Amino acid sequence: MNILVINCGSSSLKYQLIDSGTEEVLAKGLCERIGIDGSVLTHTPAGKDKVKIETPMPNHTVAVKLVIDALTDAEHGVVKSLDEINAVGHRVVHGGEKFASSVVINDEVLGAIEECNDLAPLHNPANLIGINSCREIMPDVPMVAVFDTAFHQTMPEKAYLYGLPYEYYEKYKIRRYGFHGTSHDYVSARAAEILGKTRDTLKIIVCHLGNGGSVSAVDHGKCVDTSMGLTPLEGIIMGTRSGSIDPAICDFICQKEHLTSAEMNSILNKKSGVLGMSKVSSDFRDIEAAANDGNTLAEVTLDAFYYSVAKYIGAYAAAMNGVDAIAFTAGVGENNVLGRAEIAKYLGYLGTEIDAEKNNVRGEDRVISTDESKVALLCVPTNEELAIARQTASLVK
Ligand code: ADP
């Protein structure tokens, strides 16, 4: 079965066509600047050269049409016609409390996703536009929504309730939801597989460290806590996001700098994290290079980042009363050899021992701890598209 995986943003659309039988990526690509001048589609068919198609994309429906044309094109296409696209899997950021797993999309589901728009005003409306555009172009193809929040719906009340008046939960559903759920689910299952065990026998901590980052506690296959909250702003220090801070800081800065709450929110999301701290970049490679050149602010920023991750690992070892495996994933987690080693330095009390040689790995599945280590440390590349394709295939069979 060929599954088209769609990840739709407000002005972009990423896609992969995956053969769910062989799990091979047949083609992937990206539409950028949708609705803005200079729209471009970059299409990469497996085994063939990348093609760039610069043509106006006034809206997402036009973008989806161009993607289908590219996938079925005589020259750089990978299937003969639309008939060979058997289902579409859509990444949806927020499923609120309504969705604890992926679902086949129908009108009722669309309405329920729309009701979650309030909780993710930047993401969900864009995801819905992507779904509606695909339905317009491919009305007979079954579609599935895969939610970033779904895997975390198993968290108990003590983990998802904030220390706020309960009425805000009752009125507005203000609680911890967590994000990157598809990745935490995939990576925890994969970590167990690499260890030759099943996930329901293990206590696993997943550190998804990308531009955005989150840590989760997966106890016998179920998420029991995660660092992101109502929004993806909470938790560890990230590329441009502050992560957890004293909430009173917002009012303090707003008063001193004469900012509105929207401006403050934007600073916390876009100008904070390692970018704001280091004054160098949001890219960990740039910060590492600066630190190597003697930039002490860059050095302190990296220390603060590793420390923030290590503290969550400690918290989640406590939450699960132990930990069997800690998996590192996403851009930084998969590639930053030094970062994993620095985080591991904080974990000696768990009986954890990283193996410097095994840790010298980038973007590959591997156990990176010594044979004697009481807790297994792993590098596990995430693959959210494959996870979405698998869930889509299992629901439309
Ligand atoms: P997202 O999906 O959240 O945008 P990614 O998972 O792609 O993010 O991760 C992006 C981050 O990964 C960047 O900050 C980049 O610096 C980091 N990264 C990628 N390769 C390396 C590397 N070799 N060493 C350190 N960091 C890396």
Boltz pocket constraint, residues with backbone or C-beta under 6 A from the ligand:
constraints:
  - pocket:
      binder: B
      contacts: [[A, 209], [A, 210], [A, 211], [A, 212], [A, 213], [A, 239], [A, 282], [A, 283], [A, 284], [A, 285], [A, 286], [A, 330], [A, 331], [A, 332], [A, 335], [A, 336], [A, 337], [A, 362]]
      max_distance: 6.0
